[in-house]
């Protein structure tokens, strides 16, 4: 046999061997595919490539720099955009784009060390220059959240992996503030329209956006951490009607619903096809008393109102899962302590205080409660009924939000008002006499200022707790309850965040093994 014939024969044998190997690979892959399909249809552990989530608060555009409202934080932070630092489900600061940091002994300088090899979803490198540019743009243009950078003086890149931020005065909440919008890092080289798109460094990219209707997130396959989200595609649908949202969950159009009205979950709680879970949040339903104007400028009147309110009854009427609060700090915020015993239900005490203030059956106290219609009418009617038991005649005005914003928030022209303050770390409201409460206490302001200048979290927390006890004692408001979030999901869903999911909702760990 000639040499070229031997070579041809050898090539044929190699081709035959390769063909056999390919056939074996195809058979194995086909078998795996069949098993995967069988797993999906038999309720096995194979994850679906898409999960649909029903939410309530819909963004009107995606520009997180200029568009206010928690719906954008909920959708984008931790999913599309990342910050220097982040928050965990207990509202504590954890590393993110910065893997570590240090604070100078005087509390004025923070040095951040960034992770290596970071990129944006478009492939652009993410380094210290992007961090510096993002925060400088925030401050220069006064984007949403810029006012939270109390004492900010300067930021500069020490090199491509190190950033230094200098403050003009210590600010103990500084790292926590950076875990929200002020610390987000955007691509300085990108010129995309942020109203309808986003270029971030997170595990997802925006695939489609339909105003007030839906948003689709797709996996960022170039995610710098080198990890993939549990579900490659997440569809967010927005429902303004609670019943429509519940029907979508039951029909399988969505697999997760957050929040779900507690009064509607009975049909889910007893059904093994669904899981219902209650998480912690920082929403505080505040019944504000105008401390700067009669008759609620009289502390006896304010205290009488607090003694007259049956908080357990209010909570029970809403499904029984909200938490009694008793003071201005919720359970996930620094300085929290249980103050519910400070003003227990005591209608005899309420009547006595009203009598001291000059009110009785012949001269009843008449008050007006004004609040926005986004909260419905039930709470107003319940408060009217409860205060009537101590001789207070309450007139309830449920108005458009714009009217409330003008009358109460801007002009301070009100007696009682009701609002859900959902912000975290917002005790500053009680240290500001110009805020719409009209509450002015020099000791509270001093304690708050010292708390914000503290170098140690333990000192900050103790000072805030002291200030909160004084605020509660002075009764510039009644904290009706700490709203707790009820979330429901279909069987096979795992990894959905329960705590704080109305403001922060990281989705990379969410998985659905349903059909």
Buried (B, 14 or more C-beta within 10 A) or exposed (E): EEEEEEEEEEEEEEEEEEEEEEEEEEEEEEEEEEEEEEBBEEEBEBBBEBBBBBBBBBBEBBBBBEBEEBBBBBBBBBBBBBBBBBBBBEBBBEBBBBEEBEBBEEBBBBBBBBBEEBBBBBEBBBBBBBBBBBBBBBBEEEBBBBEBBBBBEBBEBEEEBBBBBBBEEBBBBBBBBBBBBBBBBBBBEBEEEBBBBBBBBBBBBBBEBEBEEBBBBBBBEEBBBEEEBBBBBBBBBBBEEBEEBBEBBBEEBBBBBBBBBBEBBEEBEEBEEBBBEBBBBBBBBBBBBBBBEEBBEBBBBBBBBBBBBBBEEBBEEBBEBBBBBBBBBBBBBBBBBEBBEEBEBBBEBBBBBBEEBEBEEEEBBEBEBBBBEEBEEEBBEBBBEBBEEBBBEBEBBBBEBEBBBEBBBEEBEBBBBBBBBBBBBBBBBBBEBEBBBBBBBEEBBEBBBBBBBBEEBEBBBBBBBBBBBBBBBBBBBBBBBBBBBBBBBBBBBEBBBBBBBBBBBBBBEBBBBBE
